[in-house]
Amino acid sequence: MPPAGVKIVASNRQARRDYEILDELECGIVLRGSEVKSLREAKAQLKDSYARFEGHELFMVGLHITPYSHAGFDLPQSERTRKLLAPAEELARWKARVDQDRLTVVPLSLYFKEGRAKLEVGLGRGRKHYDKRHAIAERDASREADRAMARRGRGD
């Protein structure tokens, strides 16, 4: 359940399965007016998107925001590259880790917090196929244990 004042627009559930998330960061995102209106209607997809460094700045690539239906003539491209806003020292630390450890910056969720669009990104290391199966097995075992505890608590 998100905290009060947070409205989740889109989440990338596949990212946590495909990557081992080592660190997370909340970023602002540079948008145009009609894109914000489209996000308020939850018309966005994080699938197949990623972030990359260009110089000392972080940019989001492949984030799909459907054009706003009631917008006028000046519609931005739906998958244009968008700049992410974060503290410079944090970006410098992440850039060093990406370059040294061969990590990837992946989007985790897109949401509104206090009226402003925010993007949560994670610093992740790609998982191998067998790691993904292991993560799924752990999740299933945990879910089964929770169910057993719930049944036991009800007295079934």
N, C-alpha and C positions, 0 to 999 in steps of 0.2 A: 504494500500500500504506500503510495507516494506521500510525502509530507504535505501539510496544509499549504495551499497556495501554489502547488505544482500540478500542471496539467500535462500529462505525457501525450505527445503527438505520435511518435514512432519509436520502436525499440528494435534492436538488432539481436534477437535471441540466438541466432546462429553464431555470432561472434564468440560467445562464451563457450560454445562447443568446439569451435575450430581453433581458438587461441587460448593460451594460458595467459590470463590478464594479470600483469605484474603491478601496474599502477593505473590510477584513474585521475582524470582532470576535467573540470567543468570549464567550458569555453563559451564565449559569446560567438555569434556568427553574423557576418555582414550580409544583410538581405535587402532586397528592394521592397517597396510598399506592397505590391500585389503578391509577393512571395509570403509575406507575413500573413496576409488575409487567407491565402491558401493553406498555410500551416494551421491557422485557427480552425479550419475545416478538416484538419488531420489528413491532408492530401500529400503525404511524403513517404518515401521509402529509403531505408538505409542499406538495403541489401546491395551487395557488390560495390559499396563505396569504401573509400579509405582516405587517410590524410597523408600528405607528404610535405616535406620541408622544401622551401625555395628560399635560399639565403637563410635569414634568421626568422622567417615567418612560416606559419603553418597554414596549409590550404586543404580544403575538403574537395575531393574529386569523386564524381559519380553519385552525389546525393541528388536524388530525383524529387523535385517539388513540382507537382502538377500545376500548370498555369491556372490562375484564378479565373473562374468562369465569367465574372462580371467586370473583368478588367478592360481597359480601353485598348488603345492601339500599341502601347509600348510594353509588350510582354517579354520578360527575360526568358532565356533558354531554360528548359526544365532541368538539364543536367550540367549547368555551367559550374566552373570552379569557384568556390566561395572561400573567402578569407576567414580564419578563426582568430578570435581575440583571447589572449591569455597573457599572464605576466611574463615579461621578457626573460627573467632569470629561470622561470620554470621551463619555458620553451628551450632555452640554451641547455639546460640539464637533460631534457628529453632528446634533443638533437644529438647530444653526445652519446647517449645510451643507444639511440637508433643506429648511429654510425659505427659504434664499437661492437655492440652485441647483436647486430643484425636483427633488430626488433621491428615490429610494424605498429603503426598508429591506426587503430580501428575505431569507428564510431559505435557507441553502445546504446545511447538513447538520445532522443530529441524531445525537448519539452519546453513549456513556458514556466518561468519562475518569476513571480512578481511582475508579470506582464511582459517580460523580455524573453526572447527565444534563446535557449541554451542548448549546447550539444555536449554530452558527456562522451569523452574519448578515452580509450584505454591503450596502454602500452603493452603489446602482447607478443608472445612467441608462438609461432605456428605449431599446432599439434600434429603428430603423425596419426595415421589411420587407427593404429592399435590404441593410441592414447585416447582417441575419441570414444572407442568402444569401452575402454576402461571407465571413462567419465560417465558414460551412459549407464553402465552397470552399477557404479557407485550411487548414482542418483536413484536408480530403481530400487536398490537395496535400502537406501535411506527412506524412500517413500513407503516401502513395504513395512519397515520397522515402525514408522509413524502410524500406519494403519493398524498394525497389531497393538500398539499402545492405546490407540483410540478405542479399539474393540474391547480391550481389557478394562479400560476406564469406564465403559458403558455397562460392563457386566455381561456381555454376550457370551 
